[in-house]
């Protein structure tokens, strides 16, 4: 039997690299090609030598550059797009970069896949639905109501995919997920950022009152939930793969501080513009088709995650680039709110 050939776009980023590692371990017969621009948030180190060993083929390129896509091999059985600018804070001040990668990149990818008749799975986010009320969750039929440039760019990408499905009968599908956490995440994001600072005894900056709530899903559990989707490939459909494990940012940061056992103090800083209080999605449709989402508890997953970062401290050096230092100096050094 011929090996299945899968193109993983953004395969050196957080979720993408974890997916490549997961699929390589679970389906070693799969031929995996990673296409990644290697921006500040992506690193070949995330693949832990898989490319050096020849188990995974790596091609550097820009999704928003049609010529880079044109130079890719044309024979794949499936393309999965994890490539995206994802940091909401950065999107507030650099929206054009998000539009370029998250929207124009997907437009290019849709055309490339359509011309070669390659099915495309687009990885999206719960943030496209906008903020949820206390007793509210959004299923796949809910209207898109993004409230940040990041979420707007991802919603626009989703609409481009849905348009291609309807207009050209293109073989494409969308998966939307909750906040993922776990190993290999670029350490500007909340959990690894707080781990980094707590291990140094530095203050832990927290937006506003810290009462914003998020649903958290371990990245390896998300990757496992993706496997039946790629096996089945539900062309033309949208599925939510979410988590019911909700926690306030303040409580999450307190847990990190306790487990790292440092002397850090939580520092409340001015809230970011338009900071939504809660995102929550309904995964019933996925469960009905593919079965329950197996998810570890946030408590155990967070312990595993903290242990991983403390045992891999070299990842925190990625924060030492000038652009990241300047960003944090501008946006995390604002006055206390209380």
C-alpha positions as CSV (number, residue, x, y, z in Angstrom):
1,X,0.0,0.0,0.0
2,X,1.3,3.4,-1.0
3,X,2.1,5.8,1.9
4,X,-0.4,8.6,2.4
5,X,1.1,11.9,1.5
6,X,0.2,14.8,3.8
7,X,1.3,18.4,3.5
8,X,1.3,20.2,6.9
9,X,1.4,24.0,6.5
10,X,2.7,25.8,9.6
11,X,4.2,22.5,10.8
12,X,7.0,24.2,12.8
13,X,4.6,26.2,15.0
14,X,3.0,25.2,18.2
15,X,0.0,23.1,17.2
16,X,1.4,22.2,13.8
17,X,4.6,20.7,15.2
18,X,2.8,18.7,17.9
19,X,0.5,17.3,15.1
20,X,3.5,16.3,13.0
21,X,5.1,14.6,15.9
22,X,1.8,12.9,16.9
23,X,1.0,11.6,13.4
24,X,4.6,10.5,12.8
25,X,4.4,8.4,16.0
26,X,0.9,7.1,15.4
27,X,1.0,6.6,11.6
28,X,4.7,6.1,10.8
29,X,3.7,5.0,7.3
30,X,2.5,8.5,6.5
31,X,4.7,10.6,4.3
32,X,4.8,14.1,5.9
33,X,6.0,17.3,4.3
34,X,6.2,20.5,6.4
35,X,5.9,23.9,4.8
36,X,6.7,26.8,7.1
37,X,8.1,30.3,6.9
38,X,9.9,30.0,10.2
39,X,8.7,33.3,11.6
40,X,9.6,34.3,15.2
41,X,7.0,31.7,16.5
42,X,8.1,28.8,14.4
43,X,11.3,26.7,14.8
44,X,12.7,23.5,13.3
45,X,13.7,22.6,16.9
46,X,10.0,21.9,17.5
47,X,10.3,18.9,15.3
48,X,13.0,17.4,17.4
49,X,15.3,16.2,14.6
50,X,12.6,14.5,12.5
51,X,13.8,16.5,9.5
52,X,17.4,15.6,10.1
53,X,16.5,11.9,10.3
54,X,14.7,12.1,7.0
55,X,11.4,11.1,8.5
56,X,9.8,14.4,7.7
57,X,10.5,16.6,4.6
58,X,10.9,20.3,5.4
59,X,10.3,23.1,2.8
60,X,10.7,26.7,3.9
61,X,8.2,29.1,2.3
62,X,5.6,31.8,2.7
63,X,1.9,30.9,2.4
64,X,1.2,34.4,1.3
65,X,3.6,34.1,-1.6
66,X,2.0,32.2,-4.4
67,X,5.3,31.5,-6.0
68,X,6.5,29.6,-2.9
69,X,3.4,27.4,-3.1
70,X,3.9,26.9,-6.8
71,X,7.3,25.4,-6.1
72,X,5.9,22.7,-3.8
73,X,5.5,19.1,-5.1
74,X,2.0,18.7,-6.6
75,X,1.2,15.2,-5.3
76,X,-0.4,15.2,-1.9
77,X,-3.4,13.3,-0.6
78,X,-4.3,16.0,1.9
79,X,-3.2,19.5,3.0
80,X,-3.7,20.7,6.6
81,X,-3.3,24.4,7.3
82,X,-2.0,25.3,10.8
83,X,-0.1,28.3,9.4
84,X,-1.3,31.6,11.0
85,X,-0.4,34.6,13.0
86,X,-2.1,33.9,16.3
87,X,-1.2,36.4,19.0
88,X,-4.2,38.6,19.7
89,X,-2.1,41.3,21.3
90,X,0.1,41.6,18.2
91,X,-2.9,41.8,15.9
92,X,-4.1,44.9,17.7
93,X,-1.1,46.8,16.5
94,X,0.0,44.9,13.4
95,X,-3.3,43.9,11.7
96,X,-1.9,44.0,8.2
97,X,0.5,41.1,8.9
98,X,-2.5,39.0,10.1
99,X,-4.5,39.8,7.0
100,X,-1.5,38.9,4.8
101,X,-0.9,35.5,6.4
102,X,-4.3,34.4,7.7
103,X,-6.4,35.7,4.8
104,X,-4.3,36.1,1.6
105,X,-2.3,33.0,2.6
106,X,-5.5,30.9,2.7
107,X,-6.7,32.5,-0.6
108,X,-3.5,31.3,-2.2
109,X,-3.7,27.9,-0.6
110,X,-7.3,27.3,-1.8
111,X,-6.3,28.1,-5.3
112,X,-3.2,25.9,-5.2
113,X,-5.2,23.0,-3.7
114,X,-8.1,23.5,-6.2
115,X,-5.8,23.4,-9.2
116,X,-4.2,20.1,-8.0
117,X,-7.4,18.6,-6.6
118,X,-5.9,18.3,-3.1
119,X,-8.3,18.2,-0.2
120,X,-7.7,21.0,2.4
121,X,-8.4,21.0,6.1
122,X,-8.3,24.5,7.6
123,X,-7.6,24.8,11.3
124,X,-9.5,27.7,12.9
125,X,-10.4,29.0,16.3
126,X,-13.3,29.4,18.7
127,X,-12.7,33.2,18.6
128,X,-14.4,33.5,15.2
129,X,-17.7,33.2,17.1
130,X,-16.9,36.1,19.4
131,X,-17.6,36.3,23.1
132,X,-20.1,33.9,24.8
133,X,-22.4,34.7,27.6
134,X,-22.1,32.9,30.9
135,X,-24.5,30.0,29.9
136,X,-23.9,30.2,26.2
137,X,-21.8,28.1,23.8
138,X,-21.6,28.2,20.0
139,X,-22.2,25.4,17.6
140,X,-21.1,25.4,14.0
141,X,-24.3,27.1,12.8
142,X,-23.7,30.2,15.0
143,X,-22.9,33.4,13.1
144,X,-19.3,34.6,13.1
145,X,-18.8,37.6,15.3
146,X,-15.1,38.3,15.7
147,X,-13.9,41.0,18.0
148,X,-10.2,41.3,17.4
149,X,-8.1,41.7,14.2
150,X,-6.8,38.1,14.8
151,X,-10.2,36.6,15.1
152,X,-11.5,38.7,12.1
153,X,-8.6,37.4,10.0
154,X,-9.4,33.8,10.9
155,X,-13.1,34.4,10.3
156,X,-12.3,35.9,6.9
157,X,-10.2,32.8,6.1
158,X,-13.1,30.5,7.1
159,X,-15.5,32.4,4.9
160,X,-13.0,32.1,2.0
161,X,-13.0,28.3,2.5
162,X,-16.8,28.1,2.8
163,X,-17.1,30.2,-0.4
164,X,-14.7,27.9,-2.3
165,X,-16.8,24.9,-1.1
166,X,-20.0,26.4,-2.3
167,X,-18.8,28.1,-5.5
168,X,-16.3,25.5,-6.8
169,X,-17.4,22.4,-4.9
170,X,-13.9,22.3,-3.5
171,X,-12.9,19.5,-1.2
172,X,-12.3,21.5,1.9
173,X,-13.3,21.4,5.6
174,X,-12.8,23.5,8.7
175,X,-12.1,22.5,12.3
176,X,-12.4,25.2,15.1
177,X,-10.8,24.6,18.4
178,X,-10.5,26.0,21.9
179,X,-7.3,27.5,23.5
180,X,-4.7,24.8,23.1
181,X,-1.8,24.5,25.6
182,X,1.2,22.2,26.0
183,X,4.8,21.8,24.9
184,X,6.5,23.8,22.2
185,X,4.3,26.9,22.4
186,X,6.1,30.1,21.7
187,X,6.7,31.6,25.2
188,X,4.9,34.9,24.6
189,X,1.6,33.1,25.1
190,X,0.0,33.2,28.6
191,X,1.0,29.8,30.1
192,X,4.6,29.5,28.9
193,X,5.1,33.2,29.5
194,X,4.1,32.9,33.1
195,X,6.2,29.8,33.6
196,X,9.2,31.7,32.2
197,X,8.7,34.6,34.6
198,X,7.8,32.5,37.6
199,X,11.0,30.4,37.3
200,X,13.0,33.7,37.4
201,X,11.0,35.2,40.3
202,X,9.7,38.0,38.1
203,X,6.2,39.5,38.4
204,X,3.4,37.9,36.4
205,X,1.5,40.6,34.5
206,X,-2.2,40.0,34.1
207,X,-4.7,42.0,32.1
208,X,-7.5,43.9,33.9
209,X,-9.1,42.0,36.8
210,X,-7.9,38.6,35.6
211,X,-11.5,37.4,35.5
212,X,-11.5,36.5,31.8
213,X,-12.3,32.8,31.3
214,X,-11.0,30.5,28.7
215,X,-11.6,26.8,27.7
216,X,-8.4,24.9,27.6
217,X,-7.6,21.7,25.6
218,X,-4.2,20.0,25.7
219,X,-2.6,20.2,22.3
220,X,-1.9,16.4,22.2
221,X,-5.6,15.8,22.9
222,X,-6.5,18.1,20.1
223,X,-4.1,16.3,17.7
224,X,-5.7,12.9,18.7
225,X,-9.2,14.3,18.0
226,X,-8.0,15.5,14.6
227,X,-7.0,11.9,13.5
228,X,-10.5,10.6,12.7
229,X,-11.3,13.8,10.9
230,X,-8.3,13.4,8.5
231,X,-9.1,9.7,8.1
232,X,-12.7,10.5,7.2
233,X,-12.2,13.9,5.6
234,X,-15.7,15.4,5.8
235,X,-15.5,17.6,2.7
236,X,-17.7,20.7,2.9
237,X,-18.3,20.5,6.6
238,X,-17.3,22.4,9.8
239,X,-16.6,20.8,13.2
240,X,-15.9,22.3,16.6
241,X,-13.3,20.4,18.7
242,X,-13.5,22.2,22.1
243,X,-13.1,21.8,25.8
244,X,-15.4,22.2,28.7
245,X,-12.5,22.9,31.1
246,X,-13.0,26.6,31.9
247,X,-10.8,28.6,34.2
248,X,-10.3,32.3,35.0
249,X,-7.0,33.7,33.9
250,X,-6.3,34.7,37.5
251,X,-6.8,31.2,38.8
252,X,-4.7,29.7,36.0
253,X,-1.8,32.1,36.7
254,X,-2.1,31.4,40.5
255,X,-1.8,27.6,39.7
256,X,1.3,28.2,37.6
257,X,2.9,30.3,40.4
258,X,2.1,27.6,43.0
259,X,3.5,24.8,40.9
260,X,6.7,26.5,39.8
261,X,7.2,27.4,43.5
262,X,8.7,30.8,42.9
263,X,8.3,34.1,44.7
264,X,6.6,35.9,41.8
265,X,3.8,38.4,42.5
266,X,0.8,38.8,40.2
267,X,0.8,42.3,38.7
268,X,-2.5,43.6,37.3
269,X,-1.9,45.8,34.3
270,X,-4.2,47.9,32.1
271,X,-6.5,45.6,30.1
272,X,-6.0,45.2,26.4
273,X,-8.6,46.8,24.1
274,X,-11.7,44.7,23.5
275,X,-10.6,41.9,25.8
276,X,-13.5,39.3,25.6
277,X,-14.5,37.7,28.9
278,X,-15.3,34.2,27.6
279,X,-15.1,31.9,24.5
280,X,-16.9,28.6,24.4
281,X,-17.9,26.2,21.7
282,X,-20.2,23.2,21.5
283,X,-18.6,20.0,20.2
284,X,-21.8,18.0,20.0
285,X,-21.6,17.6,16.3
286,X,-18.1,16.2,16.4
287,X,-19.0,13.8,19.2
288,X,-22.0,12.5,17.3
289,X,-19.8,11.7,14.3
290,X,-16.5,10.7,15.8
291,X,-17.1,9.9,19.4
292,X,-16.1,11.6,22.7
293,X,-13.1,13.9,22.8
294,X,-10.6,12.3,25.2
295,X,-9.1,15.1,27.2
296,X,-6.9,15.1,30.2
297,X,-7.9,17.2,33.1
298,X,-6.5,20.8,33.1
299,X,-4.8,20.1,36.5
300,X,-2.8,17.1,35.1
301,X,-2.2,18.7,31.8
302,X,-0.9,21.9,33.3
303,X,1.4,19.9,35.6
304,X,2.8,18.0,32.5
305,X,3.1,21.3,30.7
306,X,5.0,23.1,33.5
307,X,7.3,20.1,33.9
308,X,8.0,20.1,30.1
309,X,9.0,23.8,30.1
310,X,11.1,23.6,33.2
311,X,12.9,20.6,31.6
312,X,13.4,22.5,28.3
313,X,14.4,26.0,29.5
314,X,16.2,26.7,26.2
315,X,12.9,27.5,24.6
316,X,12.6,30.7,26.7
317,X,15.7,32.1,24.9
318,X,13.3,32.6,21.9
319,X,12.0,35.6,23.8
320,X,15.4,37.4,23.5
321,X,14.9,38.6,20.0
322,X,14.7,42.5,19.8
323,X,11.2,42.6,18.2
324,X,9.7,40.5,21.0
325,X,11.5,42.5,23.7
326,X,10.2,45.8,22.3
327,X,6.6,44.4,22.1
328,X,6.6,43.3,25.7
329,X,8.2,46.6,26.9
330,X,5.4,48.5,25.2
331,X,2.4,46.4,26.1
332,X,3.2,44.7,29.4
333,X,4.7,47.6,31.3
334,X,1.5,49.6,31.8
335,X,0.2,50.9,35.1
336,X,-1.4,48.6,37.6
337,X,-5.1,48.6,37.6
338,X,-5.5,48.0,41.3
